[in-house]
Amino acid sequence: RDERGIPFTPSGRPRDGQGVPLTPSGRPRDGQGVPFTASEHGLPIRPPQQSIYEDEREGMAPGHPFGRSFAEEGRPLPETTGYPPRATATPFPVDLDRADAERQQVERMAEVENRLQEAAEHAQEAEDARERDFRRNEEDRERIFMEGEERREQEARERQEAVWRDAEGLGAPPPRPPTRPPTMAGDVGDGASIHSVRASEEAASLLASSIKDTVAAEREEMAREREAMAEERARLEAERDAARNALMAEKEARVRALEEELATLRGELDNEKQLRSTEDAEARERERQALADTGEMRAQLGDITNLIQDQREACEQKKVLMEERWNEKQDRRQDKEFKWIELRDMVQKIHDDMEGDRARAEDVRLANESKPGIEKVIEELTRQNAEQRELLNALSESWRADCTKQHQETIDAVRSTAREQVDFNVQGYLDEFSKALASEVRMLLGEVGKLREERRALQHELGYLLCMKAKYGPGGEFEPDWKPPPGAPGGPPVDPGPPPPPPELPQAKPGWRTVNQRPAVPRKQKKKDAVPPPPPAAAGGMPGPDPRRQVQSWATWQPDPNLAPTPPSHEPTLLVPESTSPGLFGPRSPRESRYGG
């Protein structure tokens, strides 16, 4: 509804008391179709000026729509004050007063038309304002409806919770939906109609006839719209009644369902009360039984508490141990990262060294192109190896033959001189001889081992040279058959080209300058301190024996004549051991033989 209580249609157009929409297509009219003025609707208009209709306002029949004058009805005309009365006919061919009156009438008609146009504009603005108010009211109504729906849902949930919470009592019934106030038809004031002009004048007659036609057309249009709106209103009322009946039926069904559910809940609550009373009795019995077992339960709880305390201590210890292990793991990871970094640096360094070695090997290869190849070196090393092997074999055979010969000569000399010598311990001399011989044998074995190590070193060097040849040779690891182009990753560097010419140095300034010669002044010669002679070398200690004399070669060994045994005073008993397979140092005699002779 608007400010005056006139209801709006869904299209936003106001209606009168009978449901007919008020359209701005024509001027507002009263019940007989007479148009209202703008002042009756509260529209701002300018104050009216003197009009030609004012002099006829009292001469019009009341309720006459077409404005018949009193003269036509046989009544005298009242005095008019709008303009002076007509004068009598003048000899001038044109009545100037009548022309002025017609001109003023035309001006007033134009002014009335302007006022009607302004009234239509104001009506349109009022219609727009009513449309905005209608939309705002519709939004407010929708918002209020949604809030009411939410409130009803919330109340339904609260009632359901109240039923579950307190089953003995009934929840409050849901509030009735607010009833819409009845539609009140706005009182339409009776406005003054616009009087027509004089019936005697032709222009006024034409205007009255056109107004009459317009009024008739608008009445017909209004009647059609009123019928359409009545049908629409009847349809909407039918839909409203159907929706209201459906809502009431749904509400009654919901009430019946709630009543049935309430009855069911009451029965369940009664059963639950009985069950609860039974359970309470059983619980009291169990409590009495539990009070009897309190001591045992307390003991068990104490044991459980002790176990929990032990478990907590164990967990704390485990936590500390895990933290230590975690810290150690972090340290190991950090050390591993450092090692990986060092390893990466080392690999990078090895790669750089290999690049440098490759460059140096290339330089060496270029430098050794004129030298004999590795095949000749291998042949020479093979020949030297064969010669050293033959020399070692000959040396071993000669050493074995000399050892056998010397051993046999020693035994023969001992046997030949056994009767002429005094009684002495032959086995002791043999042991001493074996010890002296062992040093010589160790020296020979050292020489043999040295030769063997030299041979192994030569073989290792040959293998390394062959490996390096396979790597750096054509088709090897460092010189494959295919190489990337110069400048590509892994390829040879791009030829830098000739170096740029050296920059021209600026010319140096001449070194000629004027020098004034000074007179020669004799200088005093300084006496130099005599350098003391070096101190005499300290006398060294007594020279020790030549170590080479201590260990002599087997080929130059001769018996010392100063250590020759004296002849024995009696005939000794010589026990010669049986000839067995001699070992490297000969058979060892038992320890008792030294004191048994």
C-alpha positions as CSV (number, residue, x, y, z in Angstrom):
1,R,0.0,0.0,0.0
2,D,1.0,3.6,-0.5
3,E,0.8,6.5,1.9
4,R,-3.0,6.8,1.3
5,G,-3.7,3.1,1.9
6,I,-4.3,2.2,-1.8
7,P,-3.1,-1.4,-2.4
8,F,-0.5,-2.1,-5.1
9,T,-0.7,-4.8,-7.7
10,P,2.2,-7.2,-8.3
11,S,3.1,-5.0,-11.3
12,G,3.5,-2.0,-9.0
13,R,0.5,-0.1,-10.2
14,P,-1.9,1.3,-7.5
15,R,-5.5,0.3,-7.5
16,D,-8.7,2.1,-6.5
17,G,-11.2,0.8,-4.1
18,Q,-12.7,-1.6,-6.6
19,G,-9.3,-3.2,-7.7
20,V,-9.0,-1.2,-10.9
21,P,-5.4,-0.1,-11.5
22,L,-4.7,3.6,-11.7
23,T,-2.8,4.2,-14.9
24,P,-0.9,7.3,-15.8
25,S,-2.1,7.0,-19.4
26,G,-4.9,9.5,-18.8
27,R,-5.8,12.2,-16.3
28,P,-7.3,11.0,-13.0
29,R,-11.1,11.0,-13.1
30,D,-14.0,10.7,-10.7
31,G,-16.7,8.2,-10.7
32,Q,-18.5,9.7,-13.8
33,G,-15.2,9.9,-15.7
34,V,-14.6,13.5,-15.0
35,P,-10.8,14.2,-14.8
36,F,-9.3,15.3,-11.5
37,T,-6.9,18.2,-11.2
38,A,-3.3,17.8,-10.1
39,S,-3.9,19.6,-6.8
40,E,-6.2,16.8,-5.7
41,H,-3.3,14.3,-5.8
42,G,-0.9,16.5,-3.9
43,L,1.1,17.4,-7.0
44,P,3.0,20.8,-7.0
45,I,1.4,23.1,-9.5
46,R,1.7,26.8,-10.1
47,P,-1.1,29.1,-8.9
48,P,-3.7,29.5,-11.7
49,Q,-4.0,32.7,-13.5
50,Q,-7.2,34.4,-14.7
51,S,-8.9,31.9,-16.9
52,I,-11.8,32.2,-19.3
53,Y,-13.5,29.3,-17.4
54,E,-13.8,31.4,-14.2
55,D,-16.5,33.6,-15.7
56,E,-18.5,30.5,-16.7
57,R,-17.9,28.5,-13.5
58,E,-21.1,29.7,-11.9
59,G,-23.1,29.6,-15.1
60,M,-22.5,25.8,-15.6
61,A,-25.1,23.4,-14.5
62,P,-24.0,21.4,-11.5
63,G,-22.8,18.0,-12.5
64,H,-23.0,18.8,-16.2
65,P,-19.9,17.3,-17.8
66,F,-20.1,19.3,-21.0
67,G,-20.6,22.7,-19.5
68,R,-24.0,24.0,-20.8
69,S,-24.5,27.6,-20.0
70,F,-27.4,29.1,-18.1
71,A,-28.5,31.0,-21.1
72,E,-29.3,27.8,-22.9
73,E,-31.5,26.7,-20.0
74,G,-33.4,30.0,-20.0
75,R,-31.8,31.6,-17.0
76,P,-30.1,34.9,-16.9
77,L,-26.3,35.0,-17.1
78,P,-24.4,36.2,-14.0
79,E,-22.0,39.1,-14.1
80,T,-18.5,38.1,-15.1
81,T,-15.3,39.7,-13.9
82,G,-12.8,37.8,-16.1
83,Y,-12.7,40.5,-18.8
84,P,-14.9,43.5,-19.8
85,P,-18.2,42.9,-21.6
86,R,-18.5,43.1,-25.3
87,A,-19.0,46.5,-26.8
88,T,-21.5,47.2,-29.5
89,A,-20.8,46.8,-33.1
90,T,-18.4,49.3,-34.5
91,P,-18.0,50.5,-38.0
92,F,-14.6,48.9,-38.1
93,P,-14.8,45.6,-40.1
94,V,-12.9,43.5,-37.5
95,D,-14.0,43.3,-33.9
96,L,-10.7,44.0,-32.0
97,D,-12.1,43.1,-28.6
98,R,-13.2,39.7,-29.8
99,A,-9.9,39.1,-31.5
100,D,-8.1,40.0,-28.2
101,A,-10.4,37.7,-26.3
102,E,-9.8,34.8,-28.7
103,R,-6.0,35.4,-28.5
104,Q,-6.1,35.4,-24.7
105,Q,-8.3,32.3,-24.9
106,V,-5.7,30.6,-27.0
107,E,-2.9,31.6,-24.7
108,R,-4.9,30.3,-21.7
109,M,-5.5,27.0,-23.5
110,A,-1.8,26.7,-24.2
111,E,-1.1,27.4,-20.5
112,V,-3.7,24.8,-19.5
113,E,-2.0,22.3,-21.8
114,N,1.4,23.1,-20.3
115,R,-0.1,22.5,-16.8
116,L,-1.6,19.3,-17.9
117,Q,1.8,18.2,-19.3
118,E,3.4,19.1,-16.0
119,A,0.7,17.2,-14.1
120,A,1.4,14.1,-16.3
121,E,5.2,14.4,-15.6
122,H,4.5,14.7,-11.9
123,A,2.2,11.7,-12.1
124,Q,4.9,9.7,-13.9
125,E,7.4,10.7,-11.2
126,A,4.9,9.7,-8.5
127,E,4.3,6.4,-10.3
128,D,8.1,5.8,-10.3
129,A,8.3,6.6,-6.6
130,R,5.4,4.2,-6.0
131,E,7.2,1.6,-8.0
132,R,10.3,2.0,-5.9
133,D,8.3,1.9,-2.7
134,F,6.5,-1.2,-4.0
135,R,9.8,-3.0,-4.7
136,R,11.2,-2.0,-1.4
137,N,8.1,-3.2,0.4
138,E,8.3,-6.5,-1.6
139,E,11.9,-7.0,-0.5
140,D,11.0,-6.2,3.1
141,R,8.1,-8.6,2.9
142,E,10.3,-11.3,1.5
143,R,12.9,-10.7,4.2
144,I,10.2,-10.8,6.9
145,F,8.8,-14.0,5.4
146,M,12.3,-15.6,5.3
147,E,12.9,-14.5,8.9
148,G,9.6,-15.9,9.9
149,E,10.4,-19.2,8.2
150,E,13.8,-19.4,10.0
151,R,12.1,-18.5,13.3
152,R,9.4,-21.2,12.8
153,E,12.1,-23.8,12.0
154,Q,14.1,-22.7,15.0
155,E,11.0,-22.9,17.2
156,A,10.2,-26.4,15.7
157,R,13.7,-27.6,16.6
158,E,13.5,-26.1,20.0
159,R,10.1,-27.8,20.6
160,Q,11.6,-31.1,19.4
161,E,14.6,-30.7,21.8
162,A,12.2,-29.8,24.6
163,V,10.1,-32.9,23.9
164,W,13.2,-35.1,24.1
165,R,14.5,-33.2,27.1
166,D,11.4,-33.2,29.1
167,A,9.0,-35.9,27.9
168,E,6.6,-35.5,30.8
169,G,5.4,-32.0,29.7
170,L,4.2,-30.8,26.4
171,G,6.0,-28.1,24.5
172,A,4.4,-24.8,23.7
173,P,2.4,-24.9,20.4
174,P,3.9,-23.1,17.5
175,P,2.7,-19.5,17.1
176,R,0.1,-18.8,14.6
177,P,1.3,-17.1,11.4
178,P,0.5,-13.4,11.5
179,T,-2.7,-12.6,9.7
180,R,-2.6,-10.1,6.9
181,P,-4.7,-7.0,7.6
182,P,-7.6,-6.6,5.3
183,T,-7.3,-4.4,2.3
184,M,-8.7,-1.0,2.9
185,A,-9.8,1.0,-0.1
186,G,-8.5,4.5,-0.1
187,D,-10.9,7.3,0.0
188,V,-10.8,9.2,-3.2
189,G,-11.7,12.7,-2.8
190,D,-14.1,14.4,-5.0
191,G,-12.2,16.8,-7.2
192,A,-13.4,19.6,-9.2
193,S,-13.7,18.9,-12.9
194,I,-12.4,21.2,-15.5
195,H,-15.3,23.2,-16.9
196,S,-15.7,23.4,-20.6
197,V,-15.8,26.6,-22.5
198,R,-18.8,28.2,-23.9
199,A,-21.1,26.1,-25.8
200,S,-21.8,28.9,-28.2
201,E,-18.2,29.1,-29.4
202,E,-17.0,26.7,-32.1
203,A,-13.6,26.0,-30.6
204,A,-15.1,25.2,-27.2
205,S,-17.6,22.9,-28.9
206,L,-14.8,21.1,-30.8
207,L,-12.7,20.8,-27.6
208,A,-15.8,19.5,-25.7
209,S,-16.5,16.9,-28.3
210,S,-12.9,15.7,-28.4
211,I,-12.8,15.5,-24.6
212,K,-16.1,13.6,-24.7
213,D,-14.7,11.1,-27.2
214,T,-11.5,10.8,-25.1
215,V,-13.5,10.3,-21.9
216,A,-15.7,7.6,-23.6
217,A,-12.6,5.8,-24.9
218,E,-10.9,5.9,-21.6
219,R,-14.1,4.7,-19.9
220,E,-14.2,1.7,-22.2
221,E,-10.5,1.0,-21.6
222,M,-11.0,1.4,-17.9
223,A,-13.9,-1.0,-18.0
224,R,-11.9,-3.6,-19.9
225,E,-8.9,-3.2,-17.5
226,R,-11.3,-3.4,-14.6
227,E,-12.8,-6.6,-15.9
228,A,-9.3,-8.0,-16.5
229,M,-8.1,-7.0,-13.1
230,A,-11.3,-8.5,-11.5
231,E,-10.5,-11.8,-13.3
232,E,-6.9,-11.7,-12.2
233,R,-8.0,-10.8,-8.7
234,A,-10.4,-13.7,-8.7
235,R,-7.7,-16.1,-9.9
236,L,-5.2,-14.9,-7.3
237,E,-7.8,-15.2,-4.6
238,A,-8.5,-18.7,-5.8
239,E,-4.8,-19.6,-5.7
240,R,-4.5,-17.9,-2.3
241,D,-7.5,-19.9,-1.0
242,A,-6.1,-23.2,-2.5
243,A,-2.6,-22.5,-1.0
244,R,-4.2,-21.5,2.4
245,N,-6.3,-24.7,2.4
246,A,-3.3,-26.8,1.5
247,L,-1.3,-25.1,4.2
248,M,-4.1,-25.7,6.7
249,A,-4.3,-29.3,5.7
250,E,-0.6,-29.8,6.0
251,K,-0.7,-28.0,9.3
252,E,-3.5,-30.3,10.6
253,A,-1.6,-33.4,9.3
254,R,1.5,-32.1,11.1
255,V,-0.4,-31.5,14.3
256,R,-1.9,-35.1,14.1
257,A,1.6,-36.5,13.4
258,L,3.0,-34.6,16.4
259,E,0.2,-35.7,18.6
260,E,0.8,-39.3,17.6
261,E,4.5,-38.9,18.1
262,L,3.8,-37.3,21.5
263,A,1.6,-40.2,22.5
264,T,4.4,-42.6,21.4
265,L,7.0,-40.7,23.3
266,R,4.8,-40.7,26.4
267,G,4.6,-44.5,26.2
268,E,8.3,-44.8,25.7
269,L,8.9,-42.4,28.6
270,D,6.7,-44.6,30.8
271,N,8.6,-47.7,29.8
272,E,11.9,-45.8,30.3
273,K,10.8,-44.8,33.8
274,Q,10.0,-48.3,34.7
275,L,13.3,-49.5,33.2
276,R,15.1,-46.7,35.0
277,S,13.6,-47.7,38.3
278,T,14.7,-51.3,37.7
279,E,18.1,-50.2,36.7
280,D,18.4,-48.0,39.8
281,A,17.6,-50.9,42.0
282,E,20.1,-53.1,40.2
283,A,22.7,-50.2,40.4
284,R,22.1,-49.9,44.2
285,E,22.6,-53.7,44.5
286,R,25.8,-53.4,42.5
287,E,27.0,-50.5,44.6
288,R,26.5,-52.6,47.7
289,Q,28.5,-55.4,46.1
290,A,31.1,-53.0,45.0
291,L,31.5,-51.5,48.4
292,A,32.3,-55.0,49.6
293,D,35.2,-55.4,47.1
294,T,36.7,-51.9,47.7
295,G,39.8,-53.2,49.4
296,E,40.7,-55.6,46.6
297,M,39.9,-52.9,44.0
298,R,42.2,-50.4,45.9
299,A,45.0,-52.9,45.9
300,Q,44.5,-53.5,42.2
301,L,44.4,-49.8,41.6
302,G,47.7,-49.4,43.5
303,D,49.3,-52.1,41.4
304,I,48.0,-50.5,38.3
305,T,49.3,-47.1,39.5
306,N,52.7,-48.6,40.1
307,L,52.7,-50.2,36.7
308,I,51.7,-46.9,35.1
309,Q,54.5,-45.1,37.0
310,D,57.0,-47.7,35.8
311,Q,55.7,-47.4,32.3
312,R,56.0,-43.6,32.5
313,E,59.6,-43.8,33.7
314,A,60.4,-46.3,30.9
315,C,58.7,-44.0,28.4
316,E,60.7,-41.1,29.7
317,Q,63.9,-43.1,29.4
318,K,63.0,-44.2,26.0
319,K,62.1,-40.7,25.0
320,V,65.6,-39.5,26.2
321,L,67.2,-42.4,24.4
322,M,65.3,-41.6,21.2
323,E,66.2,-37.9,21.4
324,E,69.9,-38.9,21.8
325,R,69.6,-41.3,18.8
326,W,67.8,-38.5,16.9
327,N,70.6,-36.1,17.7
328,E,73.2,-38.7,16.7
329,K,71.3,-39.3,13.5
330,Q,71.2,-35.6,12.8
331,D,74.9,-35.4,13.4
332,R,75.5,-38.4,11.1
333,R,73.4,-36.8,8.5
334,Q,75.3,-33.5,8.8
335,D,78.6,-35.4,8.7
336,K,77.3,-37.3,5.6
337,E,76.3,-34.1,4.0
338,F,79.8,-32.7,4.7
339,K,81.3,-35.9,3.3
340,W,79.2,-35.6,0.2
341,I,80.3,-32.1,-0.2
342,E,83.9,-33.1,0.2
343,L,83.4,-36.0,-2.1
344,R,81.9,-33.7,-4.7
345,D,84.8,-31.3,-4.4
346,M,87.1,-34.3,-4.6
347,V,85.4,-35.6,-7.7
348,Q,85.5,-32.1,-9.2
349,K,89.2,-31.9,-8.3
350,I,89.8,-35.4,-9.8
351,H,88.0,-34.3,-12.9
352,D,90.1,-31.2,-13.1
353,D,93.3,-33.2,-12.5
354,M,92.2,-35.7,-15.2
355,E,91.7,-32.8,-17.6
356,G,95.1,-31.5,-16.7
357,D,96.6,-35.1,-17.0
358,R,94.9,-35.4,-20.3
359,A,96.4,-32.2,-21.5
360,R,99.8,-33.2,-20.2
361,A,99.5,-36.7,-21.7
362,E,98.6,-35.0,-25.0
363,D,101.7,-32.9,-24.7
364,V,103.8,-35.9,-23.7
365,R,102.4,-37.9,-26.6
366,L,103.2,-35.1,-29.0
367,A,106.7,-34.9,-27.5
368,N,107.2,-38.7,-27.5
369,E,106.2,-39.2,-31.1
370,S,109.8,-39.2,-32.1
371,K,110.8,-41.6,-29.2
372,P,110.4,-45.3,-29.4
373,G,106.9,-46.6,-28.9
374,I,105.6,-48.6,-26.0
375,E,105.9,-51.8,-27.9
376,K,109.7,-51.4,-27.9
377,V,109.7,-50.5,-24.2
378,I,107.6,-53.7,-23.5
379,E,110.0,-55.8,-25.6
380,E,113.0,-54.3,-23.7
381,L,111.3,-54.9,-20.3
382,T,110.4,-58.4,-21.3
383,R,114.0,-59.1,-22.4
384,Q,115.3,-57.7,-19.1
385,N,112.8,-59.7,-17.2
386,A,114.0,-62.9,-18.9
387,E,117.6,-62.1,-18.3
388,Q,116.9,-61.4,-14.6
389,R,114.9,-64.7,-14.3
390,E,117.9,-66.6,-15.9
391,L,120.3,-64.8,-13.6
392,L,118.2,-65.7,-10.5
393,N,117.9,-69.3,-11.6
394,A,121.7,-69.5,-12.2
395,L,122.4,-67.8,-8.9
396,S,120.1,-70.1,-7.0
397,E,121.6,-73.2,-8.6
398,S,125.2,-72.0,-8.0
399,W,124.3,-71.1,-4.4
400,R,122.7,-74.5,-3.8
401,A,125.8,-76.3,-5.3
402,D,128.2,-74.2,-3.3
403,C,126.3,-74.8,-0.1
404,T,126.3,-78.5,-0.7
405,K,130.0,-78.5,-1.6
406,Q,131.0,-76.4,1.5
407,H,128.9,-78.6,3.7
408,Q,130.5,-81.7,2.4
409,E,134.0,-80.2,2.7
410,T,133.2,-79.1,6.3
411,I,132.1,-82.6,7.2
412,D,135.1,-84.1,5.6
413,A,137.5,-81.7,7.3
414,V,135.8,-82.4,10.6
415,R,136.1,-86.2,10.0
416,S,139.8,-86.0,9.0
417,T,140.8,-83.8,12.0
418,A,138.6,-85.4,14.6
419,R,141.3,-87.6,16.0
420,E,143.9,-84.9,16.1
421,Q,141.7,-82.3,18.0
422,V,141.0,-82.2,21.6
423,D,137.6,-83.0,22.9
424,F,135.3,-80.2,22.1
425,N,131.6,-79.6,21.3
426,V,131.3,-80.1,17.5
427,Q,127.5,-79.4,17.6
428,G,128.1,-76.0,19.2
429,Y,130.4,-75.0,16.5
430,L,127.9,-76.2,13.9
431,D,125.2,-74.1,15.5
432,E,127.5,-71.0,15.4
433,F,128.3,-71.8,11.8
434,S,124.6,-72.1,11.0
435,K,124.0,-68.7,12.6
436,A,126.8,-67.1,10.6
437,L,125.5,-68.8,7.5
438,A,121.9,-67.6,8.2
439,S,122.9,-64.0,7.9
440,E,124.4,-64.7,4.5
441,V,121.3,-66.6,3.5
442,R,119.1,-63.8,4.7
443,M,121.2,-61.4,2.6
444,L,120.8,-63.6,-0.5
445,L,117.1,-64.0,0.1
446,G,116.8,-60.2,0.5
447,E,118.6,-59.8,-2.9
448,V,116.3,-62.4,-4.4
449,G,113.2,-60.7,-2.9
450,K,114.4,-57.3,-4.1
451,L,114.8,-58.7,-7.6
452,R,111.3,-60.2,-7.4
453,E,109.8,-56.9,-6.2
454,E,111.6,-55.1,-9.0
455,R,110.1,-57.6,-11.5
456,R,106.6,-57.1,-10.0
457,A,107.1,-53.3,-10.1
458,L,108.0,-53.6,-13.7
459,Q,105.0,-55.8,-14.5
460,H,102.8,-53.3,-12.6
461,E,104.2,-50.4,-14.5
462,L,103.8,-52.3,-17.8
463,G,100.1,-53.0,-16.9
464,Y,99.6,-49.3,-16.0
465,L,101.2,-48.2,-19.2
466,L,99.0,-50.5,-21.2
467,C,95.9,-49.3,-19.4
468,M,96.9,-45.7,-20.0
469,K,97.5,-46.5,-23.6
470,A,94.1,-48.1,-23.9
471,K,92.5,-45.0,-22.3
472,Y,94.4,-42.3,-24.1
473,G,94.8,-44.2,-27.4
474,P,92.5,-43.9,-30.4
475,G,89.1,-45.3,-29.5
476,G,89.8,-45.1,-25.8
477,E,88.0,-43.5,-22.9
478,F,89.7,-40.1,-23.2
479,E,90.0,-40.1,-27.0
480,P,86.8,-41.8,-28.4
481,D,86.2,-42.2,-32.1
482,W,83.5,-39.5,-31.9
483,K,84.1,-36.2,-30.3
484,P,81.7,-33.2,-29.8
485,P,82.3,-30.3,-32.1
486,P,84.6,-27.5,-30.7
487,G,82.8,-25.3,-28.2
488,A,80.1,-27.9,-27.4
489,P,79.9,-29.5,-23.9
490,G,82.7,-32.0,-23.5
491,G,84.3,-31.0,-26.8
492,P,87.6,-29.4,-27.4
493,P,87.8,-25.7,-26.8
494,V,87.3,-23.3,-29.6
495,D,90.4,-21.9,-31.3
496,P,90.8,-18.5,-29.7
497,G,92.5,-17.3,-32.9
498,P,95.5,-15.0,-33.1
499,P,96.0,-12.9,-30.0
500,P,95.2,-9.2,-30.4
501,P,98.1,-6.9,-31.2
502,P,99.7,-5.4,-28.1
503,P,98.6,-1.8,-27.3
504,E,100.9,0.9,-28.4
505,L,102.8,2.2,-25.4
506,P,103.3,5.9,-25.1
507,Q,106.7,7.2,-25.9
508,A,108.9,7.5,-22.8
509,K,110.3,10.8,-21.8
510,P,114.0,11.4,-22.5
511,G,116.3,10.7,-19.6
512,W,118.7,13.6,-20.4
513,R,119.0,16.0,-17.5
514,T,121.6,18.5,-16.3
515,V,124.1,17.0,-13.8
516,N,126.5,19.2,-11.9
517,Q,129.7,17.3,-11.1
518,R,130.8,17.4,-7.5
519,P,134.4,17.6,-6.4
520,A,136.0,14.3,-5.5
521,V,136.3,13.9,-1.7
522,P,138.7,11.2,-0.4
523,R,136.8,8.7,1.7
524,K,138.3,7.0,4.8
525,Q,138.7,3.3,4.4
526,K,137.1,1.4,7.3
527,K,139.0,-1.4,8.8
528,K,137.2,-4.6,8.4
529,D,137.2,-7.0,11.3
530,A,139.2,-10.1,10.6
531,V,137.0,-13.1,10.2
532,P,138.0,-15.7,12.9
533,P,139.1,-19.0,11.5
534,P,136.7,-21.9,11.7
535,P,137.0,-24.0,14.9
536,P,138.8,-27.3,14.5
537,A,136.5,-30.2,14.0
538,A,135.8,-32.1,17.1
539,A,137.6,-35.4,17.4
540,G,135.2,-38.1,16.6
541,G,134.8,-41.2,18.7
542,M,136.5,-44.4,18.0
543,P,135.6,-45.8,14.6
544,G,133.5,-48.9,14.9
545,P,134.0,-52.0,13.0
546,D,133.1,-52.0,9.4
547,P,129.6,-53.4,9.1
548,R,130.6,-55.0,5.8
549,R,133.2,-57.1,7.6
550,Q,130.6,-58.5,9.8
551,V,128.5,-59.8,6.9
552,Q,130.7,-61.2,4.2
553,S,129.7,-62.9,1.0
554,W,129.7,-66.7,0.9
555,A,132.2,-66.7,-2.0
556,T,134.9,-64.8,0.1
557,W,134.4,-66.7,3.4
558,Q,137.4,-68.4,4.8
559,P,138.0,-69.9,8.2
560,D,139.8,-67.6,10.7
561,P,143.2,-69.1,11.6
562,N,143.1,-67.6,15.1
563,L,140.0,-69.6,15.9
564,A,141.5,-72.9,14.9
565,P,140.9,-75.5,17.6
566,T,143.9,-77.0,19.5
567,P,144.5,-80.7,19.2
568,P,142.8,-82.8,21.8
569,S,144.8,-84.5,24.6
570,H,142.9,-87.8,24.1
571,E,141.2,-89.5,21.3
572,P,137.7,-88.0,21.0
573,T,134.7,-89.9,20.2
574,L,133.1,-88.5,17.1
575,L,129.5,-89.1,16.5
576,V,128.6,-88.3,12.9
577,P,124.9,-88.0,12.3
578,E,123.4,-90.0,9.5
579,S,123.1,-88.2,6.2
580,T,119.5,-87.2,5.8
581,S,117.8,-84.8,3.5
582,P,119.3,-81.4,4.5
583,G,117.0,-78.5,4.8
584,L,117.8,-74.9,4.0
585,F,120.0,-74.6,7.1
586,G,120.7,-78.3,7.5
587,P,119.3,-80.7,10.1
588,R,119.1,-79.3,13.6
589,S,120.8,-81.4,16.4
590,P,119.0,-82.0,19.7
591,R,119.8,-79.7,22.6
592,E,121.3,-82.5,24.8
593,S,124.1,-83.1,22.2
594,R,125.9,-79.9,23.3
595,Y,126.5,-81.3,26.8
596,G,126.4,-85.0,26.0
597,G,129.8,-85.2,24.2
